[in-house]
Amino acid sequence: MMVTPTGFLLALPVLVVGLAACSGACYEEMLLCKAATRGAETHTFLNAQEATIDKTRCTRAYDGSDVISQTSSGRSDGRRSPEWIGQAAEFFVGSCALPS
């Protein structure tokens, strides 16, 4: 898939806001910010395909993604609690389902 200049310009504010929000955060917040950034990237991808973007579609995209394997819970044993998984999903879906 090729991103057009218009698509890039439309996605740029989302990415800039995401990066600015992530820059001063602690490690655990950075991992959740990574999930949100992946959600914004998914939004941009779906938007470029002129797909319907809603919470259901973004939840399905999250379920099929590797966001959980890409982040750890920050716990010393490396395990992910159900609360952590829920937070990562909330951040991903929340940033994916934003209006275009």
Secondary structure as a PSIPRED ss2 file (coil, helix, strand):
# PSIPRED VFORMAT (PSIPRED V4.0)

   1 M C   1.000  0.000  0.000
   2 M C   1.000  0.000  0.000
   3 V C   1.000  0.000  0.000
   4 T C   1.000  0.000  0.000
   5 P H   0.000  1.000  0.000
   6 T H   0.000  1.000  0.000
   7 G H   0.000  1.000  0.000
   8 F H   0.000  1.000  0.000
   9 L H   0.000  1.000  0.000
  10 L H   0.000  1.000  0.000
  11 A H   0.000  1.000  0.000
  12 L H   0.000  1.000  0.000
  13 P H   0.000  1.000  0.000
  14 V H   0.000  1.000  0.000
  15 L H   0.000  1.000  0.000
  16 V H   0.000  1.000  0.000
  17 V H   0.000  1.000  0.000
  18 G H   0.000  1.000  0.000
  19 L H   0.000  1.000  0.000
  20 A H   0.000  1.000  0.000
  21 A H   0.000  1.000  0.000
  22 C H   0.000  1.000  0.000
  23 S C   1.000  0.000  0.000
  24 G C   1.000  0.000  0.000
  25 A C   1.000  0.000  0.000
  26 C C   1.000  0.000  0.000
  27 Y H   0.000  1.000  0.000
  28 E H   0.000  1.000  0.000
  29 E H   0.000  1.000  0.000
  30 M H   0.000  1.000  0.000
  31 L H   0.000  1.000  0.000
  32 L H   0.000  1.000  0.000
  33 C H   0.000  1.000  0.000
  34 K H   0.000  1.000  0.000
  35 A H   0.000  1.000  0.000
  36 A H   0.000  1.000  0.000
  37 T H   0.000  1.000  0.000
  38 R H   0.000  1.000  0.000
  39 G H   0.000  1.000  0.000
  40 A H   0.000  1.000  0.000
  41 E H   0.000  1.000  0.000
  42 T H   0.000  1.000  0.000
  43 H H   0.000  1.000  0.000
  44 T H   0.000  1.000  0.000
  45 F H   0.000  1.000  0.000
  46 L H   0.000  1.000  0.000
  47 N H   0.000  1.000  0.000
  48 A H   0.000  1.000  0.000
  49 Q C   1.000  0.000  0.000
  50 E C   1.000  0.000  0.000
  51 A C   1.000  0.000  0.000
  52 T C   1.000  0.000  0.000
  53 I C   1.000  0.000  0.000
  54 D C   1.000  0.000  0.000
  55 K H   0.000  1.000  0.000
  56 T H   0.000  1.000  0.000
  57 R H   0.000  1.000  0.000
  58 C H   0.000  1.000  0.000
  59 T H   0.000  1.000  0.000
  60 R H   0.000  1.000  0.000
  61 A H   0.000  1.000  0.000
  62 Y H   0.000  1.000  0.000
  63 D H   0.000  1.000  0.000
  64 G C   1.000  0.000  0.000
  65 S C   1.000  0.000  0.000
  66 D C   1.000  0.000  0.000
  67 V H   0.000  1.000  0.000
  68 I H   0.000  1.000  0.000
  69 S H   0.000  1.000  0.000
  70 Q H   0.000  1.000  0.000
  71 T C   1.000  0.000  0.000
  72 S C   1.000  0.000  0.000
  73 S C   1.000  0.000  0.000
  74 G C   1.000  0.000  0.000
  75 R C   1.000  0.000  0.000
  76 S C   1.000  0.000  0.000
  77 D C   1.000  0.000  0.000
  78 G C   1.000  0.000  0.000
  79 R C   1.000  0.000  0.000
  80 R C   1.000  0.000  0.000
  81 S C   1.000  0.000  0.000
  82 P H   0.000  1.000  0.000
  83 E H   0.000  1.000  0.000
  84 W H   0.000  1.000  0.000
  85 I H   0.000  1.000  0.000
  86 G H   0.000  1.000  0.000
  87 Q H   0.000  1.000  0.000
  88 A H   0.000  1.000  0.000
  89 A H   0.000  1.000  0.000
  90 E H   0.000  1.000  0.000
  91 F H   0.000  1.000  0.000
  92 F H   0.000  1.000  0.000
  93 V H   0.000  1.000  0.000
  94 G H   0.000  1.000  0.000
  95 S H   0.000  1.000  0.000
  96 C H   0.000  1.000  0.000
  97 A C   1.000  0.000  0.000
  98 L C   1.000  0.000  0.000
  99 P C   1.000  0.000  0.000
 100 S C   1.000  0.000  0.000
